[in-house]
């Protein structure tokens, strides 16, 4: 064990040692910090599971630090140096932009699964610059149009952030300048860590096993399984000796009432009425839990209301648009959207990869910044993406109560499809977290009244668990079917004030996505 054992609980320490044994078989000795060729070609998969607050993310972060100290190369998915391909590699993945950003905020260089499955193709002259940054070469490249000052900005950014696209953006380049396309990864990597693995479906799992001989899954068995998985998560299919369970609750600075409520749902005798009473009592003694008499509309633009029923979602979305005075035939700047996939024929596979690489994957949260320069194009801010501002052909669908066909304010012939994002189902919220989360309790009461179960547990408990654990700082348990009035118009100015990594995107973005 390393010195990091000082902050570990007993179950974390045991899990660290078990994972270290697996890594040693893969040729990475954490104790002696030695790297050797792997001993076999067979894929080794292990899972670390536990409920919210059990310390999974802390363990992942400490394993990452230990692997980095041992000399393992961390692959981010934005650029891989040809000179480093003989090194042992690690990639840290999450199913969504939001889940990856949660890890990055903790200092863990995570990326999405898609960005590892597909690698960028760089323009040759900018690949020379990327190679110079990645390897720390002495010979400064000469790039037409880039001054020494611009190169200094790129070096300074890369020294602190280790992102090649971010460094090139700091030098004044746009992504379309240096990335010419995307290709399916051909060379396998060594070790993969996958956070939020409860969201993985079988196809993604098989794809990852093709790339990583050693794969470590981190997941919460109390969450909702993917819709197409028949209530089963991929790590639940592993042999019992390949699943490590963390049970101790690691709280924040003090007892966390949100985690207390989440873990209370594990009581098989707890009824919905008893649980709501616990929420009300928690709200009376701690301002991190709020007993809400209405949905706060000001929060909905950046943190969607979490619901169970589609009918509730559609009703809340239309109420949100109505109180903001949104027109029937257009979107307002600042309206939230959720990417619902891509409508592209097979012959446009390259364009599909480009959109997905920009963060427009199913479930991505997006803020509408205005119409693009071409009909059917939208300027968008992809929440939690590393390069958030894009312009893309869009098909926007706004569903209406009691109407089968959605209203479409505008649409390209093909492109990224979007639903409105002021409210989302709890299923779609998995993998995301927000500072403040509003949970629409009447929906969960309806689920409790129906008596439905999933994987042997009442459905309302799974829904409640997932919903309240999306809250990082504050939980609002909304008990009335009412909506507040907005205190002001929707805003996007804060999204346009981008950090140095995105200086290039302050220029008019390219709309040649499709």
TAPELIN-V905593 format. One record per backbone hydrogen bond with DSSP energy under -0.5 kcal/mol. CO is the residue of the C=O (numbers start at 0). NH is the residue of the N-H. If there is no record, write none. Layout:
co:nh
CO:NH
CO:NH
//
This chain:
co:nh
1:4
2:5
3:6
4:7
8:12
9:13
10:14
11:15
12:16
13:17
14:18
15:19
16:20
17:21
18:22
19:23
20:24
21:25
22:27
23:26
24:38
26:28
26:35
27:29
28:32
28:33
33:28
42:44
43:214
45:216
46:48
46:243
47:218
48:245
50:53
52:249
54:58
55:59
56:60
57:61
58:62
59:63
60:64
61:65
62:66
63:67
64:68
65:69
66:71
67:70
72:74
72:89
73:75
80:83
81:84
83:86
87:72
88:190
89:74
90:92
90:192
91:110
92:194
93:112
95:99
96:100
97:101
98:102
99:103
100:104
101:105
102:105
102:107
103:106
106:108
107:109
108:91
110:93
111:115
112:115
112:116
113:117
116:184
118:182
119:121
120:179
120:180
122:125
122:126
123:127
124:128
125:129
126:130
127:131
128:132
129:133
130:134
131:135
131:136
137:139
140:142
141:143
142:145
144:146
146:150
147:151
148:152
149:153
150:154
151:155
152:156
153:157
154:158
155:159
156:159
156:160
157:161
161:163
162:166
163:167
164:168
165:169
166:170
167:172
168:171
173:176
173:177
174:178
177:122
177:179
180:120
182:118
188:212
189:213
190:90
191:215
192:92
192:194
193:217
194:94
195:198
196:199
197:225
200:204
201:205
202:206
203:207
204:208
205:209
206:210
207:210
207:211
210:188
210:212
212:43
213:191
214:45
214:216
215:193
216:47
217:196
218:49
218:220
219:222
225:228
225:230
226:229
228:231
232:235
233:236
234:237
238:241
239:242
241:46
241:243
242:244
243:48
243:245
245:50
247:249
248:250
253:251
254:256
255:259
256:260
257:261
258:262
259:263
260:264
261:264
262:265
263:266
265:267
266:269
270:274
271:275
272:276
273:277
274:278
275:279
276:280
277:281
278:282
279:283
280:284
281:284
281:285
285:288
287:474
289:291
289:476
291:478
294:296
294:483
295:298
295:299
296:299
298:301
298:302
304:306
304:423
305:439
306:425
308:312
309:313
310:314
311:315
312:316
313:317
314:318
315:319
316:320
317:321
318:322
319:323
320:325
321:324
326:329
331:334
334:367
335:420
336:365
337:418
338:362
340:416
341:343
342:414
344:347
345:348
347:351
348:352
349:353
350:354
351:355
352:356
353:357
354:359
355:358
358:360
360:363
363:338
364:382
365:336
366:380
367:333
369:378
373:376
375:393
376:371
377:379
377:391
378:368
378:369
379:381
379:389
380:366
380:382
381:384
385:387
387:381
387:389
389:379
391:377
392:415
393:411
394:417
396:398
396:419
397:406
399:402
406:397
406:408
409:395
414:342
415:394
416:339
416:340
417:396
418:337
421:304
423:306
424:428
425:429
426:429
428:431
433:471
434:472
434:473
436:438
436:475
437:305
437:439
438:440
438:477
439:442
439:443
440:444
441:445
442:446
443:447
444:448
445:449
446:450
446:451
447:450
451:458
453:456
456:453
457:460
457:461
458:462
459:463
460:464
461:465
462:466
463:467
464:468
466:469
467:470
469:433
469:471
473:436
474:289
474:476
475:438
475:477
476:291
477:440
477:441
479:481
481:294
491:494
491:495
492:496
495:497
498:501
499:502
501:504
502:505
503:506
510:512
510:513
//
